[in-house]
Amino acid sequence: MVTSLVNDILMPIVGILIGGLDFAGLKIQVGTATITYGNFIQNVVDFLIVAACIFAMLKFLAHFKKTTNEQLDQEEPKKDDTVVLLEEIRDLLKTSKEDK
């Protein structure tokens, strides 16, 4: 899926931006051997694009998580009256036991 995204969508756009240069076609003939350094350049560009997308996604998720946690921390639930009354009774019992 990532390969298709890069090869079919992103690389044609990059090719247009750099003047229509196709990296995959770059090669050097040395004797009978063919060195296709264009494929290597293509793979490096693919990797950089995918890495940049993953980095941006992780930064977005970290920011989203941080803002969500801040919102949850700001919201303190209101205690029920019975809970407040029971806490007061507990505190009074603690102080009365400490006085003895």
N, C-alpha and C positions, 0 to 999 in steps of 0.2 A: 504494500500500500504506500509506504514512504517512498520507495523507488519510483513508483508510478507518479506520485505527486511531484517529485523532483524532476524526473525525466520529461513528463508530459506537460507540466504546468509551469514550474519555476524556471527550469533551464531555458526554454524558449524565450521567456521574458528577459532573463539575464543575457541571452544571446542577442536579443534586440537592443538591449541597453549598451552592450559593448560593440555594436556594429555588425551583428549577424555572424560573428565568429563561432564556428562549431569546433569545440575542443576535441571531440571524439575523432575528428579527421586528421589531427596533427600526428605526424609520424616521421621517423627517420629510417632510411634504408641503409643498413650497414652490411655490405656483402649480401648474403642470402637472408640475413635476419632483419626483421622489421621491429623497430622499437616504437611502440605506440604510446608516447608520452602524453598524448592528448587524453587518453583514457584515464591516466593517473590524475591529470589536472581536473578532468570532469569529476572523478571520485572525490578529490579534495574539495572542490566547490560543493558537491552534493553533501559531503560531511559537514562543511561549515554552515550551509543553509539549515540542515537538520539540527545541528547543535544550537544555532541561533534561535530556531523555533522552540526547541525544548527549553532553552534558557529563559526565553521570554515567557513561556507558559509557566515555568516554575516560579519566576518572579511574580507573575500575576496571582498564582495560587497562594504564595506566601503573603502577599499584600492583602488578598481577600481573607485569608485566615486571620491575619493580624487585626484587621478592622472588625471581623466578626467577634473575635475574642474580646476586643475593647468594648464592643457594644454589650456583650454578655456581662462583662465586669461592671459596667455602669448601671445595669439594671439589677437593683436589689429587690428581692421579693418582699412584699409587705407581710409582716407576721400577723397571724390571726390573733384576735383578742384573747382567746383561751390560751394560746401559746405564751403570750406575754404575761398573763396572769400566772401560769404555771412556772415560768422562769423567775418571776418575783418571789413566789413561794419557795422555790428551790434556793434562791439566794438568801432569803430570810432564814431558812433552816440551816444553811451553811454557817451563817453568822452566829446563830444561836448555839450551835455545836462548838464553835470556836471560842465563844465566851465562857463555856463551862470548864 
